[in-house]
Amino acid sequence: MIDPKDKIALAGIIATFLVALSNLLYSIFNNRRAAYINTVTTSRLKWIDSLRDKVAAFIAVSVRVLNPEITSTGKPDISELLQERDTLMHQIILHLNPHDVEDQSIQKYVEQSVLLASSGVYTPELQKLLSDLRNATQTYLKKEWTRVKRESKAGEVR
């Protein structure tokens, strides 16, 4: 038969074990969740920076295509600029969600800019379109930045 002191000691050992086990499981769960949130947040921040850089470069190259520098041969070399603009256009579009209204408006601005620039003239309409692209992207990136901050504070990722 077990002595009452031994029963109390055994109950204390079991209770301590259960508390330690639950603490271990809770820590493992929270560490995995925190690592996931940190990974998603870091990826979103890289995505935001990448989209910002690509849109800025697209706007600059789009203007440059219509105002190329004269090369040493005396002719403007726009083939590289056109290739860069087209690459940036596709990279921007691939950064965007095909099912989101805001993403699609940015895509529309990019595609319309390319069409307007095909005339070879930097028109006021093209200038406004590029400005609208910049402003729409700025608003979109601010919304995404706010979302990243909110999710990192709340500890939830949607």
Secondary structure, DSSP 8 states (H G I E B T S, - for coil): ---HHHHHHHHHHHHHHHHHHHHHHHHHHHHHHHHHHHHHHHHHHHHHHHHHHHHHHHHHHHHHHHS--B-TTSSB--HHHHHHHHHHHHHHHHHS-TT-HHHHHHHHHHHHHHHHHTTSS--HHHHHHHHHHHHHHHHHHHHHHHHHHHHHHHT---
